[in-house]
Amino acid sequence: MRTERNIDIQAKLKQWEETRIEYSRNLLRKHWGQSQACELLVSIFIRMLENMVDKLVLINEDILEEQIRSEIYMMFEYGAIIAEKSMVQ
């Protein structure tokens, strides 16, 4: 999907992406809180998901469902640990 010559489409895609990312951030903040560490983890998690989608959709890479589940589970486990430590401080 090439958009380099259509500035209007680029702007609409960027706007859609920003609203989607902010929606995801708000969902994750409900679980992890809003400490600086949690905000960093939210950014890492979103980038991980974006990377996964790019590989699956754009590159047509085959990622095993178990690997996807393991990575997401690990991020939520770390998020819970960081959120808990943030509440204690």
Backbone hydrogen bonds, N-H to C=O, Kabsch-Sander energy under -0.5 kcal/mol:
donor,donor_aa,acceptor,acceptor_aa,energy
6,N,3,T,-2.0
7,I,5,R,-0.7
10,Q,6,N,-2.2
11,A,7,I,-2.5
12,K,8,D,-2.2
13,L,9,I,-2.7
14,K,10,Q,-2.5
15,Q,11,A,-2.4
16,W,12,K,-2.5
17,E,13,L,-2.7
18,E,14,K,-2.5
19,T,15,Q,-2.1
20,R,16,W,-2.2
21,I,17,E,-2.6
22,E,18,E,-2.3
23,Y,19,T,-2.1
24,S,20,R,-2.2
25,R,21,I,-2.7
26,N,22,E,-2.3
27,L,23,Y,-1.9
28,L,24,S,-2.4
29,R,25,R,-2.5
30,K,26,N,-1.2
31,H,27,L,-0.7
31,H,28,L,-0.8
32,W,28,L,-2.7
33,G,29,R,-2.4
39,E,35,S,-2.6
40,L,36,Q,-2.0
41,L,37,A,-2.1
42,V,38,C,-2.5
43,S,39,E,-2.0
44,I,40,L,-2.3
45,F,41,L,-2.7
46,I,42,V,-2.4
47,R,43,S,-2.3
48,M,44,I,-2.4
49,L,45,F,-2.3
50,E,46,I,-2.5
51,N,47,R,-2.5
52,M,48,M,-2.3
53,V,49,L,-2.6
54,D,50,E,-2.6
55,K,51,N,-2.3
56,L,52,M,-2.4
57,V,53,V,-3.2
58,L,53,V,-0.5
58,L,54,D,-1.5
59,I,54,D,-1.7
61,E,55,K,-3.2
63,I,61,E,-0.8
64,L,62,D,-0.5
68,I,64,L,-2.0
69,R,65,E,-2.7
70,S,66,E,-2.4
71,E,67,Q,-2.5
72,I,68,I,-2.3
73,Y,69,R,-2.7
74,M,70,S,-2.4
75,M,71,E,-2.1
76,F,72,I,-2.1
77,E,73,Y,-2.3
78,Y,74,M,-2.7
79,G,75,M,-2.5
80,A,76,F,-2.3
81,I,77,E,-2.0
82,I,78,Y,-2.8
83,A,79,G,-2.7
84,E,80,A,-2.2
85,K,81,I,-2.4
86,S,82,I,-2.4
87,M,83,A,-1.7
88,V,84,E,-1.4
89,Q,85,K,-1.5
